[in-house]
Amino acid sequence: MEFEPGRVFLLRAPEGVDLLDFVNGFAEKNGIKTAIVKGIGSLRNPVVGYYSEEIKAYKRIELFGTFELLTLLGNVSIKDGKPFAHLHVTLGNANGNVFGGHLMKGEVFVAELYVQELVGEPLVRKERGNNLSLWDEESL
């Protein structure tokens, strides 16, 4: 799909909120249907996921403590008629160990976000029979 650049937001999420809930709420409040999301900061007690093709579900990886949000990269599209943030993170602990995956939850300590709205026909996620809601494939 082709898009035109829309509004650009630089913002800081409030301390204590769940980052995923915040991005979803921000998109809904601002009428954002499609966007690119990037960010840095730190999260408390994040939960990331790794999708297992064998069991067709996400394996939850619970982390305890405060982690540097080294990178956050993802998008917003439409799922079940509402904006839906699909975010991946790379997280670092105090020992320099790195963890990553699909963000399932994480309490914000600090989160600075870049949201680039994309204007065009909204991307819609649909269940594909493998417990994943995905966009339509692009044909060549």
N, C-alpha and C positions, 0 to 999 in steps of 0.2 A: 504494500500500500504506500501511497505517496502522501506526504503531509507538508504543510506550510508551518514555519515557526510561529508560535503564538506568544503568549506572555511568558516572561521569565521571572521566577521568584527566588530570592535568597532569603532564608529565614532560619530562625533558631527555634527548635521545639522546646516546650516547657519542661523543666526538670520534673521527673516523677511520672510522666505519661508513658504509655506503651507506644513505642515508635511506629509500629505498623498501624495501630489504631489512629495515631495522629496523622500519618500520611493519608490514610483513607478519608478521615474527616476533613482534612484540609482540601483534598481534591473535591469532595462533595460540596463543601461550603463555597468553593470558588468555581464550580461548574466545569471542572477539568475532567474530560472524558479520556484523553490520551496524553501521556507525558513521559519524559525521561526523568529519573530521580537519581541524584548522587548525594553523597554526604560523608561527613567525618564527625568524630566526637568520641563519646564513650557511653557504654551501656552497662547496666547492672543486671546480673542474673539472666543473661540472654538464653534463648532456646533457638537452636538452629536445626534444620532438617536436611537429611540426605535421602533422596528418592531411591527406593529399592525396586528395581525392575522385577525381582523375584516375587515379592509380596505385594507389589503394586500399591505401595503406600510409603509415606515418609517415615524414616527412622528419626525419632526425636533425640537430640543431643543437648542435654541440659548443662549449662555452665554456671558456676557459682562464684560470685564476686563481681568486681568492676573490671571491664575489659575496654581497651582502646578500640574504638570503631575506626579501624585503619582505612577501610573502604566500604562504602555502601553503594550499590549500583542496582538499578532496576527500572521498572516502568509502571505506569498506570494504564489500565484498559478497563473495559466494562465486563462485569460478571454479575449475573442475576439482576441486571438493570441498574447496577450501582458501580461507582468507581472502585477498582480493586487494585491495590498495590502488590506487585510481585517483586520482592526485594531480596538480594543476596548480600551477604556481609563477609568481610574478613576481620577477625577480631584478634587482638593481642593481649596477653596477660603480663603481669609484672616481671615474669622470668623471661620474657621474649618469645614464649611459645605462641603459635598462631593456630587459630581455629576458623572454620568457615562453613558456610552453607546457606540454605534458604532460611531467611529470617521468619521465625514463627512468633516470637515475642522478645521484648527487651525493654526494660525500664530506662528511660533517658536520664543520664547524668548531664551530658552535654551533647547536643546534636545540631550541627550546622548543615542545612540542606540547600540543594540547588534543584529546582523543579522547572523543567522546560516543557511548557505546554506544546502539544502538536495539534494543529487544526486540520481537520479533514474528516472523512468517514470514520466513526469510532471503531476501534478494534474491539471485538467481542470474544470473550472466552466461552468455550462450549466444552462440556464433558465429553471425553473421547473414549470412554469405556475402560480406562486404565487408572481411574482415580485422579486424573489430571484434567484440568480445564485449560484448553489451549486455543490459540487463534487458528483460523483456517490456514492451511498451507499455501504458499505462493507457488503458482505454476510458472513454468518457463515458457 
